[in-house]
Amino acid sequence: MHLVPLSALADNYIWLLHDDAGHALVVDPGDDAPVEQALAARKLQLKAILLTHHHHDHVGGALTLHRRHGVPVYAPEDARIEAATVRVRDGERINLSQPQASFEVIAVQGHTLSHVAYHGEGLLLAGDTLFSLGCGRLFEGTPVQMLASLDRLAALPADTLLCCGHEYTAANGRFAREVEPDNANLSTRLREVDTLRARQHPTLPVSMASELATNPFLRTDVPAVIDWCLRQPGHPADRTARFAAIRAAKDAFRA
């Protein structure tokens, strides 16, 4: 299976997966044009679409692609996703024959209440729940829900490659450095990010092992992160309060 991040809109990634026989699937096509261009350039046939949540920058091109190619559209239970042809639920498995691939559906409430992620083929297709060095804003869910979702993703195999919905890594990294300025793994990752972006290359995918070593939203139980949280207003001590404090600080962060 070949993995291709397609740049779309302002800073989105549409994830294209295809096999050597020319069969492809796409994840979160917020725009149909980059998908059509990639299919034509690589001589691929679109066979399936996977959607993680209802936001327009992730589903905006799905209905057009569905109608043009006649392919199934897998999406969570949410009436706001009109392109869906197959509704998926937590714990279910999507088994595709062309391209041959299998994905577990993981419910990840927080960014939205119906958000799902897809795990399979060594990949985590996380939408806007988990970003490299960050996580999604809580537009519909609560800190309790988002922390539980991130805990589920953090438990996946360390060699799983994170494929998220936006190129936010550099900005996330500037905030992460405020929380853990002495994190050597984070410093290494930020140098890598700077090099990649200078060359206009994606900073993704990235291993979950790297995220566990660098992403403050996955490190609420690490002593350095706990110390940072205890210096914040209210001195949040329990892990949910710590997560909420990190999220609130990120929401207000400007750098």
N, C-alpha and C positions, 0 to 999 in steps of 0.2 A: 504494500500500500504506500502510495506517495502522498505527502502532505504539502499543501501549498497555501500560504496565507495571501489572500487577495485584499489589497488596500481598497477601502470604499469610504465614501462620504468624507467627513473631516478627519477622523482618526480611527475608524472601525476596521476590523478584520473580518472578512468572510473566509471560513475555512473550507478549502476544497480538498477532498480525498479522492484518489483514483487508483485503479489497478493498471496492470500492463496491457489489459485487453481493451482499455479505453472506456471503462465504466466509471462513473463519478457520482459523488454525493457532495452536497454543500450544506454548511451549517450557518444559520443566521444571515441569510442574504438580505441585508438592508437595502440593497440596490441590485437590480437585475443586470445592469450593463457590465460591471466587471466580471460577473459570472459568464455571461455570453461571450465576452472577449476571451476569457481563459479557455472555455470549452472549444471555441473555434481555433485558437492558437495551438492547442494541444490535441485537437481532433478527438474530443471526448464526447460521450453521450451521458447526459444527466439522467440519473436513475432514482434519486431520492433527495429530499430536503429535510433537514432536522432543524427545529426551532427551539430556543431555550426559554424565551419569554416574549411578552406582547409588545415591547417598545418598538416604535416604528423603524428606528435605525437598525433593528435586527430582523424585522419581518417585511419591510417595505417592498422588497422585490419578489417575495415568495409567491404571491398570487399570480403575478405575470409569468414567472417561471413555471409554475404548476400548469397554467393554462397552455403555455407554449409547448411544454415537453410532456404533459400528461403523466407526471410522476407523483407518487404519494408525498404528502407533507406531514411529518410527525411533529406533534406539538402538545404541550400540556393542556389540561382542561381549563380553558379560559375563553369566554365568548368573544373577547377582544381580538383573538387571533382568527380571523375569518378564513385564512388560507388553509387551515388544518383539514386534513382528510383522515388522519389517524390520531386519536387522542391517547396520550401516554401517561402512565401513573408511576409513582415511586415503586421501585423494585421490579418493574417489568423489564423485559429484555427485547430489544429490537434486533432481529436477525435478517440481514440483507443477503441476497444471493449475487447481486451485481451492483457494485463491487461486493465481494464476499467479506462481510464485516458484521460484528456483533457488539451491541452497546447496552450497558445497564443504564436504566433511568434512575437518577437520584434527585429527589425533591429537595430543593435548597431555598427555602423561604428566607426572605430578608430584603433583597433588592426589590423584588415583587413577591406577592403571596403565592403566585402559581409558577414561579421560576423552577426549571429543572436543569440539570447538567447531564451529560452523557459520558460514560466511562467505558472505554473498550479500545482494542487495538493498540494498547499502550498509551492512550491519550485520555486526557480529561478536557472535554469541550464544555467550558464553564460559563459561557455567556458573560454576564456582568456580575456574577457572584464573587469570584476570586480573580484578581488581577495580579500580575507580577508586581511584588512589593506593595500590594494594596488589596482592597476589596471594594465592592460596590456600595454606593450610597443606599441608605435605608429609606426608599421611597414609600414602601407599603408595609414592610415588616418591622419587627422590634429587634433590639439588641439580643434578646434571648434567642429569637428565631435565627438570626444571622450567625450568632456564635455557634449554635448547634449545627447549622449548615456547614460552616467552616471546619468544625470538628470532624464531620463526616468526610469532607474532602481531604483533610490532613491525614486521615487514617488510610488513604489509598497507598499503594506501593510507591516507594520513594523514587523509583525510576520512571514513574508516570510523567508524561510530558503535558504541561499545562498549556492549553490553547484558549485564550480568553478573547473578549470581544473588542478590546481597544488597545491602542498603543499609548498607554499611560505610564510606562515603566519609569521613565526619567523623572517625571513629576512626582510619582509615588516615592521614588528613591530619595528625593530631596527631603520629604517628610520623614521617611524611615530613618534617615541619618540624624534627624533631630531627636528621635526616640532612642536610638542606639548608636551614638557617635563612635563608640569603641568597638563595634562589631566588625571584625576583620573580614568575615565572609561578605558582609554587606559592602565594604569598601571595594573588594575584588569585583563584586557584581556591578557596582556602579561604574568602575573603570571599563568593564566589558560593555555596559550599556552605552557609555559615551563613545566608545569606538564604533559600535554597531550603528548608532544614530548618525555619527559623522559620515558614515558611508551610506546613509539612507537605507540601512538594512533593518528588518524587524528585530525586536529584542525577544521574540517568541518563536517557537515554543521554548519553555524552560522546565527543568525537572522539578518535581515536587520536593526533592531533597534540597535543591537550592532555595526554594521558597520557605521551607521549614527552617532554614538557617538564616534567613534574611528578612522575611515579611513580618512586620510587627503585629499584624492581625492574626497571624498563626503562632505568635510567641507571647501570648498573654500570661503564660506561666513561667517565663524565663526571668531570673532575678533582675537583670538589667531593665527589663520592661516593667516589671513590678515596681522597681525603684522609681522609674520615670512617672508611672501612674500615681504613686504616693505623693509626688511633688505637685500634682495637679489640683485644681480647686475641688474641695470635697474629699480629697485623699482616698479615691476609690480603692477598696481593698479586695473585694471578692471578684472573681474572674469576669462575671458579666458586667459589673461596674467598670472594671478595667477596660474591657473591650469597648464599652460605650464611651469611655473617656478618650480612648484612642480615636474612635470614629468621629467624635465631636471635634477633637483637635484637628484632625485631617480636614474636616468640612470647613474649618475656619482658617486653615493654613494657607499662607500666600508666600511664595518664594520664586 
